[in-house]
Amino acid sequence: MKPAFDFNRALVEKYDRPGPRYTSYPTAPQFHQAFAVDDYQMAARASNQVAVPKPLSVYIHIPFCKSLCYYCACNKIITQKTHRAVEYLKYLKREIAMQAALFDGSRKLTQLHLGGGTPTYLTSEQLADLMDCLHQAFNLDDSDYHEFSIEVDPRTISTEQIQSLRQLGFNRLSFGVQDFDPDVQAAVNRTQSEEQIYALVAAAREARFKSVSVDLIYGLPLQTVASFDVTLGKIIALRPDRIAAYSYAHLPQMVRAQRLIRREDMPPPERKLELLELTIRRLTAAGYVYIGMDHFALPDDELALARVNGTLQRNFQGYSTHADCDLIGLGVSSIGKVGDSYSQSVKELSQYYARIDQGLLPVHRGYRLNADDLLRREVISDLMCHGRIDFGKFETQHGICFTEYFAEALAQLDEHVRDGLLEIHHDALVLLPQGHLMMRSAAMAFDAYLGGEQKGQFSRTV
């Protein structure tokens, strides 16, 4: 389904307010420390006992970076001391063994994602060692139908190493480009040449990666409509399978690294909307399908096909084509989703090492979903993945009258209806083409925690 975009700047401005990204529901601010290691172990064991256990997914956090990108709000450790990765891998392999012991050995591991930090901070030998450890601990799906992805900093890898990643079983790559403009790159301390990117993408195609994705960021210091138009033109010429265009959230009061960005270099607020409009217009005109949130894909990409056939999923890494899995988070600060629970590991490396040394999983906090949470999670997922909520499905599965149960939420959406963002029929809620950009705003109506009980700060929704 490819929405016919009519970018209405007045409406975008109206609904551009802070809100969750809904990679989970409830969202991370609801996680609490009363959820401990024994709760996680109980959830893991229970996930083996359901009639048809879900396949497994693994996220591994590699926290190290060789240099600081000023815009980055990720949990990272800036160091040139590569021996720190050797120590980290030693502990990571111990956690892999501890986690694997909780799950039935017959369950296939069909998804794997390495994020960071900079996963390609690790050498080819270290990555091979890590993959070998995963093979020994879990029942990895060795067919090429699996979804094994890795985030790549183009400054840290050669074309030969791209081939090595493919041989290790990775079949999806995500290149962090952000912007090609040299002044913007200098302003955020991330300088990389076009030639590097082009050579690496060509190498990925030669190695037959199933999907090559490129990450861009709009709203960075010194960006102009003209300069970002040049970047978009070069990306379109490169023709990656997927493009993620993220809105930069400038929160220097919360993110120390962002204080290194000069205030006078930041674009005015209206510039971000101009850049967003430009991005949508250029990418859709070039044949990319708008998937949702920040994501675009070529029409024959699995993500676009899943959007059409109704199998699109959403998890902590964003949109996915694979069936819902039990997600095991490995490494410092990683987040997992097992059974009806979420869990997050400790954020400090010293705490992570101390927990492993004590023979304990590094679970720091988490959340167990109740029946209302499970219902609302599914409603929000349907809205964000499929652009519609079919009331009858939830009435059958959950024994409710949808319009009565969600009367307050539907009333909150009256203004969205008047503004032509969505329609509410007797049997379904349907996002209209103009409403796809504001899907987070619509999803917020179904969030029971926004307001009094909700904690934390969120990025703007558009």
Secondary structure, 3 states (H helix, E strand, C coil): CCCCCCCCHHHHHHHCCECCCCCCCCCHHHCECCCCHHHHHHHHHHHHHCCCCCCEEEEEEECEECCCCCCCCCCCEECCCCHHHHHHHHHHHHHHHHHHCCCCCCCEEEEEEEEECCHHHCCHHHHHHHHHHHHHHCEECCCCCCEEEEEECHHHCCHHHHHHHHHCCCCEEEEEEECCCHHHHHHCCCCCCHHHHHHHHHHHHHCCCCEEEEEEEECCCCCCHHHHHHHHHHHHHHCCCEEEEEECCCCCCCCHHHHHCCHHHCCCHHHHHHHHHHHHHHHHHCCCEEEECCEEECCCCHHHHHHHHCCCEEECCEEECCCCCEEEEECCCCEEEECCEEEEECCCHHHHHHHHHCCCCCEEEEEECCHHHHHHHHHHHHHHHHCEEEHHHHHHHHCCCHHHHCHHHHHHCHHHHHCCCEEECCCEEEECHHHHHHHHHHHHCCCCCCCCCCCCCCCECC
